[in-house]
């Protein structure tokens, strides 16, 4: 049956697309980084030290006196995060997110976007002419720790002398967002200079428990187009892009560490995986500063979760970091609907079920038409089989007779699969929506197995620890196959019956939120098929 061939092709394509990331992970094509013991670095790096600085240089006639101060930690606390910086250049040592925990267990620490390994690479550090200002210059800092309440903002100012240039870094923190704004003022200490400024960010593995569906990667927005590099082997070699770059970032499905220069023209983005740390530098082209003059550069940083409501107000189209793929036009409203349902039911598992019901109701007429067409084709199977036996050696004649038969009985051979094809973009849109919605991270559905203390669906972004839902989902697919009219070709029938096994295997490691959706969809489809069979 021609329609069954189309169904098989579509189903196999779906299986390949969904299973690709699992296969790539298993084969090591998209493996997570393995820390290296030795890695050649592009520029000398060092951890900011707290020891006394070298003696201050003699003051110049054309520059104010500069007195370096001892290095120390500076803490910025807001309702959203706690940032620890080093006064020797303003680099980050820690950035803990108050509202996000590393695990669902009681007492789990807050997510720290700057772990011990990435601290060594000095994220938020400033590059001057390609050199790390935090280790090649001398710095001073006046002020102390800063605690910001809701609605407040504050500025930390770091002053330094790097490679014959006076550098003033002003970092502005806002209690209501994860955005950090920087203005850098540059002035030569003597003769005119040409200066190249680079803004850097870095992070370790942002998806330690994400499995093959949540990779830490380097991403960027170039000429309005999103691009990313996930492969560890490619990132160890380094990636580079030049042009109109809005931002460059290290990110996972749920967290983002990005640098977004205010002036996006002529920027070079460099990304590298180095000793287990993902690093990104956004470097501006050469800027000439006359003697006695001054120039400035500005950049915005994002250290935080991919919260849509906050990112939509961020500059440089940082909201594009929430990449929902080809079907984003479908995925975005589905996420909005999911959040809407959660607002009333207070449980994202229940919200997924309600969303599935709504989608099923919208496509009910198409599904009804599909099942009806399948039933019509089932009635024609004996006649089609006779045509195959009669014209088996003359394929052209057999197809001609089949089309005449379809026309006589007013049956569309593709009527059973075309309605399903229309629904495929919705499935992939929902797949991306559920995979990238930070709302589902650590969101529970059924916290414990009924009548036990065994933790079960306590995190919809993680797989089912006992594989109950994917196995039940496979059983419902098998039941669907039993209710669906069997194809006339025995080989096709065997392939169709094998598909539940393939899907069950793939869904074993899927985030449980996706499995709940597919399981619920299958149950509703079975109910619809049963209802149609009773009517018939």
DRENKEDO-922353 format. One record per residue (C-alpha): residue number from 1; residue in three letters; x negated, y negated, z. Coordinates in nm, 3 decimals, m for minus. Example, Ala and Ser with C-alpha at 12.3 -4.5 7.8 and 13.67 -1.06 7.14 Angstrom:
BEGIN
1, ALA, m1.230, 0.450, 0.780
2, SER, m1.367, 0.106, 0.714
***
This chain:
BEGIN
1, UNK, 0.000, 0.000, 0.000
2, UNK, m0.153, m0.329, m0.116
3, UNK, m0.035, m0.529, 0.184
4, UNK, m0.201, m0.279, 0.417
5, UNK, m0.530, m0.324, 0.237
6, UNK, m0.507, m0.697, 0.297
7, UNK, m0.422, m0.637, 0.665
8, UNK, m0.722, m0.406, 0.703
9, UNK, m0.951, m0.661, 0.536
10, UNK, m0.825, m0.939, 0.763
11, UNK, m0.853, m0.723, 1.075
12, UNK, m1.205, m0.610, 0.991
13, UNK, m1.308, m0.969, 0.920
14, UNK, m1.165, m1.072, 1.255
15, UNK, m1.356, m0.793, 1.428
16, UNK, m1.682, m0.894, 1.261
17, UNK, m1.640, m1.263, 1.351
18, UNK, m1.552, m1.188, 1.713
19, UNK, m1.816, m0.920, 1.754
20, UNK, m2.102, m1.112, 1.595
21, UNK, m2.213, m1.292, 1.910
22, UNK, m2.205, m0.965, 2.105
23, UNK, m2.416, m0.790, 1.840
24, UNK, m2.660, m1.081, 1.819
25, UNK, m2.708, m1.074, 2.194
26, UNK, m2.752, m0.694, 2.199
27, UNK, m3.007, m0.703, 1.918
28, UNK, m3.193, m0.999, 2.071
29, UNK, m3.127, m1.238, 1.782
30, UNK, m2.985, m1.504, 2.014
31, UNK, m3.155, m1.403, 2.335
32, UNK, m3.186, m1.628, 2.636
33, UNK, m3.533, m1.767, 2.693
34, UNK, m3.797, m1.572, 2.878
35, UNK, m4.026, m1.795, 3.084
36, UNK, m4.374, m1.805, 2.943
37, UNK, m4.687, m1.799, 3.151
38, UNK, m4.884, m2.007, 2.908
39, UNK, m4.749, m2.255, 2.655
40, UNK, m4.938, m2.524, 2.477
41, UNK, m4.779, m2.861, 2.553
42, UNK, m4.750, m3.148, 2.312
43, UNK, m4.861, m3.398, 2.578
44, UNK, m5.021, m3.363, 2.919
45, UNK, m4.759, m3.317, 3.191
46, UNK, m4.780, m3.342, 3.567
47, UNK, m4.545, m3.353, 3.859
48, UNK, m4.514, m3.695, 4.017
49, UNK, m4.734, m3.701, 4.324
50, UNK, m4.672, m3.861, 4.658
51, UNK, m5.040, m3.933, 4.726
52, UNK, m5.177, m4.285, 4.746
53, UNK, m5.222, m4.440, 4.399
54, UNK, m5.548, m4.553, 4.249
55, UNK, m5.660, m4.908, 4.332
56, UNK, m5.457, m5.178, 4.161
57, UNK, m5.614, m5.344, 3.855
58, UNK, m5.730, m5.703, 3.885
59, UNK, m5.450, m5.951, 3.808
60, UNK, m5.449, m6.114, 3.465
61, UNK, m5.391, m6.478, 3.396
62, UNK, m5.098, m6.403, 3.163
63, UNK, m4.917, m6.147, 3.379
64, UNK, m4.775, m6.150, 3.733
65, UNK, m4.962, m5.959, 4.001
66, UNK, m4.873, m5.589, 4.006
67, UNK, m4.916, m5.385, 4.324
68, UNK, m4.843, m5.011, 4.294
69, UNK, m4.659, m4.850, 4.584
70, UNK, m4.691, m4.498, 4.727
71, UNK, m4.476, m4.237, 4.554
72, UNK, m4.164, m4.122, 4.736
73, UNK, m3.819, m3.978, 4.677
74, UNK, m3.517, m4.201, 4.614
75, UNK, m3.166, m4.059, 4.654
76, UNK, m2.847, m4.177, 4.483
77, UNK, m2.524, m4.034, 4.623
78, UNK, m2.179, m4.074, 4.465
79, UNK, m1.851, m3.880, 4.496
80, UNK, m1.954, m3.690, 4.180
81, UNK, m2.321, m3.607, 4.233
82, UNK, m2.640, m3.643, 4.432
83, UNK, m2.945, m3.751, 4.230
84, UNK, m3.300, m3.738, 4.367
85, UNK, m3.558, m3.944, 4.175
86, UNK, m3.929, m4.004, 4.220
87, UNK, m4.038, m4.365, 4.255
88, UNK, m4.339, m4.293, 4.036
89, UNK, m4.164, m4.369, 3.709
90, UNK, m3.802, m4.291, 3.795
91, UNK, m3.808, m3.924, 3.690
92, UNK, m3.547, m3.683, 3.824
93, UNK, m3.628, m3.412, 4.077
94, UNK, m3.271, m3.288, 4.136
95, UNK, m2.922, m3.364, 4.010
96, UNK, m2.654, m3.175, 4.206
97, UNK, m2.288, m3.182, 4.101
98, UNK, m2.065, m3.217, 4.406
99, UNK, m1.752, m3.065, 4.249
100, UNK, m1.912, m2.764, 4.077
101, UNK, m2.060, m2.457, 4.244
102, UNK, m2.313, m2.212, 4.105
103, UNK, m2.088, m1.913, 4.192
104, UNK, m1.740, m1.838, 4.324
105, UNK, m1.872, m1.688, 4.647
106, UNK, m1.820, m1.879, 4.971
107, UNK, m2.108, m2.110, 5.051
108, UNK, m2.250, m2.107, 4.697
109, UNK, m2.476, m2.408, 4.631
110, UNK, m2.375, m2.693, 4.406
111, UNK, m2.478, m2.672, 4.041
112, UNK, m2.819, m2.840, 4.009
113, UNK, m2.882, m2.957, 3.651
114, UNK, m3.249, m3.021, 3.735
115, UNK, m3.391, m2.706, 3.891
116, UNK, m3.745, m2.648, 4.015
117, UNK, m3.875, m2.538, 3.674
118, UNK, m3.735, m2.837, 3.488
119, UNK, m3.861, m3.078, 3.757
120, UNK, m4.215, m3.002, 3.641
121, UNK, m4.122, m3.136, 3.297
122, UNK, m4.002, m3.466, 3.452
123, UNK, m3.654, m3.517, 3.302
124, UNK, m3.539, m3.878, 3.267
125, UNK, m3.904, m3.967, 3.215
126, UNK, m4.006, m4.245, 2.977
127, UNK, m4.255, m4.184, 2.696
128, UNK, m4.475, m4.476, 2.595
129, UNK, m4.654, m4.424, 2.265
130, UNK, m4.590, m4.052, 2.302
131, UNK, m4.753, m4.033, 2.645
132, UNK, m4.577, m3.950, 2.975
133, UNK, m4.553, m4.281, 3.159
134, UNK, m4.491, m4.110, 3.493
135, UNK, m4.839, m3.952, 3.497
136, UNK, m5.047, m4.194, 3.287
137, UNK, m4.928, m4.519, 3.447
138, UNK, m4.901, m4.680, 3.788
139, UNK, m4.564, m4.764, 3.941
140, UNK, m4.401, m4.962, 4.214
141, UNK, m4.051, m4.948, 4.360
142, UNK, m3.877, m5.178, 4.601
143, UNK, m3.555, m5.069, 4.760
144, UNK, m3.420, m4.753, 4.915
145, UNK, m3.161, m4.480, 4.889
146, UNK, m2.825, m4.577, 4.743
147, UNK, m2.480, m4.450, 4.837
148, UNK, m2.192, m4.552, 4.609
149, UNK, m1.822, m4.524, 4.690
150, UNK, m1.550, m4.495, 4.428
151, UNK, m1.545, m4.797, 4.199
152, UNK, m1.897, m4.906, 4.288
153, UNK, m2.215, m4.922, 4.081
154, UNK, m2.578, m4.990, 4.165
155, UNK, m2.917, m5.046, 4.001
156, UNK, m3.260, m4.900, 4.076
157, UNK, m3.560, m5.087, 3.932
158, UNK, m3.897, m4.923, 3.869
159, UNK, m4.193, m5.138, 3.760
160, UNK, m4.509, m4.999, 3.611
161, UNK, m4.817, m5.062, 3.399
162, UNK, m4.870, m4.804, 3.124
163, UNK, m5.135, m4.821, 2.852
164, UNK, m5.176, m5.199, 2.885
165, UNK, m4.800, m5.265, 2.884
166, UNK, m4.583, m5.390, 3.170
167, UNK, m4.276, m5.162, 3.189
168, UNK, m3.960, m5.239, 3.387
169, UNK, m3.697, m4.964, 3.407
170, UNK, m3.349, m5.060, 3.530
171, UNK, m3.127, m4.756, 3.589
172, UNK, m2.759, m4.826, 3.655
173, UNK, m2.548, m4.563, 3.835
174, UNK, m2.169, m4.563, 3.849
175, UNK, m1.969, m4.374, 4.111
176, UNK, m1.683, m4.293, 3.872
177, UNK, m1.876, m4.129, 3.587
178, UNK, m2.175, m3.909, 3.513
179, UNK, m2.314, m4.173, 3.278
180, UNK, m2.645, m4.340, 3.371
181, UNK, m2.742, m4.653, 3.178
182, UNK, m3.098, m4.771, 3.133
183, UNK, m3.255, m5.094, 3.013
184, UNK, m3.632, m5.097, 2.956
185, UNK, m3.825, m5.424, 2.932
186, UNK, m4.171, m5.413, 2.775
187, UNK, m4.439, m5.685, 2.781
188, UNK, m4.810, m5.661, 2.684
189, UNK, m5.058, m5.745, 2.958
190, UNK, m5.284, m5.926, 2.713
191, UNK, m5.290, m5.913, 2.334
192, UNK, m4.997, m5.829, 2.107
193, UNK, m4.902, m5.460, 2.106
194, UNK, m4.706, m5.208, 1.904
195, UNK, m4.505, m4.980, 2.131
196, UNK, m4.310, m4.662, 2.069
197, UNK, m4.053, m4.572, 2.337
198, UNK, m3.908, m4.225, 2.396
199, UNK, m3.621, m4.131, 2.630
200, UNK, m3.631, m3.775, 2.762
201, UNK, m3.399, m3.523, 2.925
202, UNK, m3.454, m3.162, 3.019
203, UNK, m3.292, m2.868, 3.193
204, UNK, m3.341, m2.501, 3.263
205, UNK, m3.081, m2.236, 3.187
206, UNK, m2.743, m2.410, 3.215
207, UNK, m2.550, m2.085, 3.160
208, UNK, m2.712, m1.821, 3.385
209, UNK, m2.393, m1.614, 3.405
210, UNK, m2.249, m1.699, 3.065
211, UNK, m2.347, m1.378, 2.883
212, UNK, m2.342, m1.370, 2.505
213, UNK, m2.060, m1.623, 2.479
214, UNK, m2.228, m1.912, 2.660
215, UNK, m2.583, m2.000, 2.554
216, UNK, m2.797, m2.289, 2.667
217, UNK, m2.898, m2.474, 2.351
218, UNK, m3.029, m2.799, 2.206
219, UNK, m2.767, m3.007, 2.023
220, UNK, m2.750, m3.344, 1.854
221, UNK, m2.518, m3.574, 1.659
222, UNK, m2.670, m3.691, 1.330
223, UNK, m2.478, m3.924, 1.096
224, UNK, m2.160, m3.826, 1.280
225, UNK, m2.217, m3.452, 1.226
226, UNK, m2.266, m3.214, 1.516
227, UNK, m2.555, m2.968, 1.496
228, UNK, m2.721, m2.732, 1.741
229, UNK, m2.996, m2.477, 1.773
230, UNK, m2.944, m2.175, 1.996
231, UNK, m3.217, m1.932, 1.900
232, UNK, m3.490, m1.918, 2.166
233, UNK, m3.755, m1.831, 1.908
234, UNK, m3.668, m2.136, 1.696
235, UNK, m3.665, m2.366, 1.997
236, UNK, m4.001, m2.240, 2.117
237, UNK, m4.141, m2.357, 1.781
238, UNK, m3.954, m2.687, 1.822
239, UNK, m3.687, m2.871, 1.624
240, UNK, m3.699, m3.226, 1.493
241, UNK, m3.450, m3.460, 1.328
242, UNK, m3.488, m3.823, 1.218
243, UNK, m3.227, m4.076, 1.118
244, UNK, m2.905, m4.218, 1.261
245, UNK, m2.896, m4.005, 1.575
246, UNK, m2.623, m4.085, 1.825
247, UNK, m2.752, m3.848, 2.091
248, UNK, m2.966, m3.543, 2.163
249, UNK, m2.889, m3.298, 2.442
250, UNK, m2.941, m2.975, 2.627
251, UNK, m2.606, m2.814, 2.688
252, UNK, m2.400, m2.503, 2.757
253, UNK, m2.027, m2.444, 2.714
254, UNK, m1.958, m2.636, 3.033
255, UNK, m2.249, m2.870, 3.114
256, UNK, m2.431, m3.146, 2.929
257, UNK, m2.764, m3.323, 2.977
258, UNK, m2.795, m3.587, 2.704
259, UNK, m2.985, m3.899, 2.599
260, UNK, m2.803, m4.150, 2.378
261, UNK, m3.011, m4.454, 2.264
262, UNK, m2.809, m4.773, 2.224
263, UNK, m2.987, m4.846, 1.895
264, UNK, m2.932, m4.530, 1.691
265, UNK, m3.117, m4.630, 1.374
266, UNK, m3.457, m4.483, 1.299
267, UNK, m3.453, m4.247, 1.598
268, UNK, m3.643, m3.919, 1.602
269, UNK, m3.504, m3.632, 1.808
270, UNK, m3.748, m3.366, 1.925
271, UNK, m3.626, m3.053, 2.099
272, UNK, m3.835, m2.772, 2.245
273, UNK, m3.809, m2.472, 2.475
274, UNK, m4.118, m2.481, 2.692
275, UNK, m4.191, m2.244, 2.980
276, UNK, m3.820, m2.168, 3.020
277, UNK, m3.720, m2.536, 3.015
278, UNK, m3.520, m2.700, 2.735
279, UNK, m3.656, m3.047, 2.657
280, UNK, m3.524, m3.325, 2.435
281, UNK, m3.688, m3.658, 2.352
282, UNK, m3.515, m3.940, 2.164
283, UNK, m3.794, m4.161, 2.028
284, UNK, m3.754, m4.503, 1.871
285, UNK, m3.985, m4.627, 1.596
286, UNK, m4.274, m4.867, 1.654
287, UNK, m4.176, m5.205, 1.799
288, UNK, m4.416, m5.502, 1.779
289, UNK, m4.445, m5.724, 2.088
290, UNK, m4.631, m6.055, 2.052
291, UNK, m4.874, m6.168, 2.321
292, UNK, m4.683, m6.335, 2.600
293, UNK, m4.355, m6.197, 2.463
294, UNK, m4.116, m5.926, 2.569
295, UNK, m3.888, m5.670, 2.405
296, UNK, m3.625, m5.437, 2.541
297, UNK, m3.472, m5.097, 2.465
298, UNK, m3.165, m4.930, 2.610
299, UNK, m3.035, m4.578, 2.649
300, UNK, m2.743, m4.401, 2.813
301, UNK, m2.777, m4.062, 2.979
302, UNK, m2.518, m3.801, 3.069
303, UNK, m2.592, m3.554, 3.347
304, UNK, m2.276, m3.363, 3.424
305, UNK, m1.991, m3.136, 3.321
306, UNK, m1.812, m3.158, 2.988
307, UNK, m1.503, m3.320, 3.135
308, UNK, m1.297, m3.442, 2.842
309, UNK, m1.132, m3.733, 3.019
310, UNK, m1.466, m3.882, 3.122
311, UNK, m1.652, m3.804, 2.800
312, UNK, m1.391, m3.967, 2.579
313, UNK, m1.488, m4.305, 2.729
314, UNK, m1.863, m4.240, 2.698
315, UNK, m2.063, m4.428, 2.429
316, UNK, m2.226, m4.288, 2.115
317, UNK, m1.950, m4.028, 2.058
318, UNK, m2.079, m3.812, 2.343
319, UNK, m1.735, m3.648, 2.346
320, UNK, m1.842, m3.464, 2.029
321, UNK, m2.059, m3.247, 2.255
322, UNK, m1.737, m3.054, 2.325
323, UNK, m1.762, m2.874, 1.993
324, UNK, m1.456, m2.660, 1.915
325, UNK, m1.566, m2.546, 1.571
326, UNK, m1.380, m2.554, 1.243
327, UNK, m1.038, m2.538, 1.406
328, UNK, m1.088, m2.820, 1.656
329, UNK, m0.780, m2.998, 1.523
330, UNK, m0.582, m2.700, 1.655
331, UNK, m0.794, m2.627, 1.962
332, UNK, m0.777, m2.974, 2.120
333, UNK, m0.396, m2.991, 2.152
334, UNK, m0.396, m2.632, 2.283
335, UNK, m0.632, m2.736, 2.564
336, UNK, m0.405, m3.033, 2.638
337, UNK, m0.106, m2.800, 2.656
338, UNK, m0.295, m2.561, 2.884
339, UNK, m0.381, m2.844, 3.124
340, UNK, m0.019, m2.964, 3.108
341, UNK, 0.116, m2.625, 3.216
342, UNK, m0.143, m2.598, 3.492
343, UNK, m0.027, m2.927, 3.634
344, UNK, 0.310, m2.767, 3.712
345, UNK, 0.222, m2.404, 3.794
346, UNK, m0.117, m2.457, 3.962
347, UNK, m0.268, m2.138, 3.815
348, UNK, m0.459, m2.125, 3.487
349, UNK, m0.379, m1.756, 3.435
350, UNK, m0.008, m1.835, 3.447
351, UNK, m0.073, m2.141, 3.226
352, UNK, m0.237, m1.914, 2.964
353, UNK, 0.068, m1.685, 2.971
354, UNK, 0.305, m1.981, 2.926
355, UNK, 0.091, m2.112, 2.639
356, UNK, 0.101, m1.768, 2.476
357, UNK, 0.482, m1.761, 2.504
358, UNK, 0.507, m2.103, 2.339
359, UNK, 0.278, m1.999, 2.052
360, UNK, 0.476, m1.677, 2.007
361, UNK, 0.805, m1.869, 1.994
362, UNK, 0.665, m2.109, 1.733
363, UNK, 0.558, m1.818, 1.512
364, UNK, 0.861, m1.602, 1.586
365, UNK, 1.025, m1.662, 1.244
366, UNK, 0.702, m1.576, 1.060
367, UNK, 0.649, m1.263, 1.270
368, UNK, 1.011, m1.164, 1.213
369, UNK, 0.963, m1.199, 0.838
370, UNK, 0.642, m0.995, 0.857
371, UNK, 0.803, m0.706, 1.045
372, UNK, 1.105, m0.712, 0.813
373, UNK, 0.879, m0.692, 0.507
374, UNK, 0.694, m0.398, 0.662
375, UNK, 1.020, m0.213, 0.716
376, UNK, 1.117, m0.271, 0.353
377, UNK, 0.783, m0.142, 0.239
378, UNK, 0.829, 0.165, 0.457
379, UNK, 1.150, 0.252, 0.270
380, UNK, 0.966, 0.227, m0.062
381, UNK, 0.684, 0.459, 0.043
382, UNK, 0.834, 0.780, m0.107
383, UNK, 0.882, 0.611, m0.444
384, UNK, 0.537, 0.455, m0.433
385, UNK, 0.384, 0.793, m0.357
386, UNK, 0.556, 0.944, m0.661
387, UNK, 0.415, 0.665, m0.879
388, UNK, 0.066, 0.737, m0.747
389, UNK, 0.105, 1.105, m0.828
390, UNK, 0.247, 1.034, m1.171
391, UNK, 0.002, 0.764, m1.282
392, UNK, m0.298, 0.848, m1.065
393, UNK, m0.531, 0.854, m1.365
394, UNK, m0.400, 0.531, m1.515
395, UNK, m0.445, 0.258, m1.254
396, UNK, m0.320, m0.020, m1.481
397, UNK, 0.002, 0.168, m1.556
398, UNK, 0.047, 0.256, m1.186
399, UNK, 0.015, m0.109, m1.081
400, UNK, 0.259, m0.213, m1.353
401, UNK, 0.519, 0.038, m1.231
402, UNK, 0.465, m0.066, m0.869
403, UNK, 0.527, m0.433, m0.951
404, UNK, 0.844, m0.334, m1.137
405, UNK, 0.956, m0.140, m0.828
406, UNK, 0.887, m0.437, m0.599
407, UNK, 1.084, m0.664, m0.830
408, UNK, 1.379, m0.424, m0.849
409, UNK, 1.412, m0.397, m0.472
410, UNK, 1.311, m0.764, m0.413
411, UNK, 1.018, m0.676, m0.188
412, UNK, 0.703, m0.885, m0.156
413, UNK, 0.409, m0.645, m0.100
414, UNK, 0.212, m0.920, 0.072
415, UNK, 0.506, m1.032, 0.285
416, UNK, 0.384, m0.829, 0.581
417, UNK, 0.041, m0.986, 0.604
418, UNK, 0.078, m1.345, 0.480
419, UNK, 0.260, m1.461, 0.794
420, UNK, m0.021, m1.309, 0.998
421, UNK, m0.282, m1.496, 0.792
422, UNK, m0.114, m1.826, 0.882
423, UNK, m0.160, m1.744, 1.251
424, UNK, m0.534, m1.670, 1.227
425, UNK, m0.646, m2.037, 1.248
426, UNK, m0.435, m2.073, 1.562
427, UNK, m0.604, m1.771, 1.717
428, UNK, m0.953, m1.904, 1.645
429, UNK, m0.853, m2.249, 1.769
430, UNK, m0.729, m2.096, 2.093
431, UNK, m1.041, m1.879, 2.114
432, UNK, m1.262, m2.191, 2.104
433, UNK, m1.031, m2.380, 2.338
434, UNK, m1.043, m2.112, 2.607
435, UNK, m1.416, m2.050, 2.560
436, UNK, m1.514, m2.416, 2.604
437, UNK, m1.254, m2.546, 2.850
438, UNK, m1.440, m2.630, 3.170
439, UNK, m1.104, m2.614, 3.344
440, UNK, m1.128, m2.232, 3.324
441, UNK, m1.473, m2.217, 3.485
442, UNK, m1.424, m2.052, 3.825
443, UNK, m1.046, m2.083, 3.780
444, UNK, m0.869, m1.783, 3.934
445, UNK, m0.566, m1.589, 3.812
446, UNK, m0.529, m1.287, 4.042
447, UNK, m0.810, m1.322, 4.294
448, UNK, m0.799, m0.965, 4.428
449, UNK, m0.676, m0.634, 4.297
450, UNK, m0.330, m0.581, 4.445
451, UNK, m0.336, m0.415, 4.789
452, UNK, m0.719, m0.434, 4.807
453, UNK, m0.990, m0.684, 4.899
454, UNK, m1.173, m0.623, 4.568
455, UNK, m1.237, m0.949, 4.379
456, UNK, m1.078, m0.921, 4.037
457, UNK, m0.971, m1.208, 3.804
458, UNK, m1.116, m1.479, 4.027
459, UNK, m1.298, m1.649, 3.739
460, UNK, m1.123, m1.671, 3.402
461, UNK, m1.450, m1.773, 3.233
462, UNK, m1.613, m1.441, 3.333
463, UNK, m1.538, m1.088, 3.215
464, UNK, m1.303, m0.856, 3.401
465, UNK, m1.540, m0.682, 3.648
466, UNK, m1.341, m0.358, 3.635
467, UNK, m1.244, m0.374, 3.263
468, UNK, m0.878, m0.324, 3.351
469, UNK, m0.734, m0.596, 3.129
470, UNK, m0.932, m0.505, 2.814
471, UNK, m0.839, m0.136, 2.850
472, UNK, m0.471, m0.222, 2.898
473, UNK, m0.501, m0.460, 2.602
474, UNK, m0.638, m0.174, 2.389
475, UNK, m0.347, 0.045, 2.496
476, UNK, m0.096, m0.222, 2.389
477, UNK, m0.269, m0.248, 2.049
478, UNK, m0.236, 0.128, 2.010
479, UNK, 0.133, 0.107, 2.097
480, UNK, 0.173, m0.169, 1.839
481, UNK, 0.019, 0.057, 1.576
482, UNK, 0.269, 0.330, 1.664
483, UNK, 0.559, 0.089, 1.618
484, UNK, 0.424, m0.049, 1.290
485, UNK, 0.519, 0.138, 0.969
486, UNK, 0.225, 0.358, 0.873
487, UNK, 0.052, 0.297, 0.538
488, UNK, 0.098, 0.556, 0.268
489, UNK, m0.275, 0.613, 0.233
490, UNK, m0.396, 0.851, 0.512
491, UNK, m0.742, 0.689, 0.510
492, UNK, m0.591, 0.346, 0.568
493, UNK, m0.376, 0.488, 0.846
494, UNK, m0.684, 0.627, 1.025
495, UNK, m0.865, 0.294, 0.994
496, UNK, m0.567, 0.108, 1.138
497, UNK, m0.545, 0.349, 1.432
498, UNK, m0.918, 0.305, 1.499
499, UNK, m0.891, m0.074, 1.531
500, UNK, m0.763, m0.072, 1.893
501, UNK, m1.082, 0.113, 1.993
502, UNK, m1.298, m0.148, 1.816
503, UNK, m1.115, m0.439, 1.977
504, UNK, m1.122, m0.280, 2.321
505, UNK, m1.500, m0.239, 2.297
506, UNK, m1.543, m0.605, 2.193
507, UNK, m1.309, m0.736, 2.462
508, UNK, m1.491, m0.557, 2.745
509, UNK, m1.731, m0.851, 2.779
510, UNK, m1.492, m1.128, 2.672
511, UNK, m1.407, m1.399, 2.927
512, UNK, m1.102, m1.267, 3.110
513, UNK, m0.897, m1.575, 3.013
514, UNK, m0.920, m1.472, 2.647
515, UNK, m0.828, m1.113, 2.729
516, UNK, m0.522, m1.229, 2.925
517, UNK, m0.409, m1.428, 2.623
518, UNK, m0.451, m1.135, 2.381
519, UNK, m0.286, m0.890, 2.619
520, UNK, 0.011, m1.119, 2.671
521, UNK, 0.041, m1.176, 2.296
522, UNK, 0.043, m0.799, 2.235
523, UNK, 0.316, m0.742, 2.494
524, UNK, 0.534, m1.010, 2.333
525, UNK, 0.471, m0.865, 1.987
526, UNK, 0.572, m0.519, 2.108
527, UNK, 0.891, m0.663, 2.256
528, UNK, 0.969, m0.834, 1.924
529, UNK, 0.905, m0.516, 1.723
530, UNK, 1.116, m0.307, 1.962
531, UNK, 1.400, m0.557, 1.935
532, UNK, 1.386, m0.548, 1.554
533, UNK, 1.382, m0.168, 1.548
534, UNK, 1.695, m0.161, 1.766
535, UNK, 1.868, m0.407, 1.535
536, UNK, 1.777, m0.195, 1.234
***
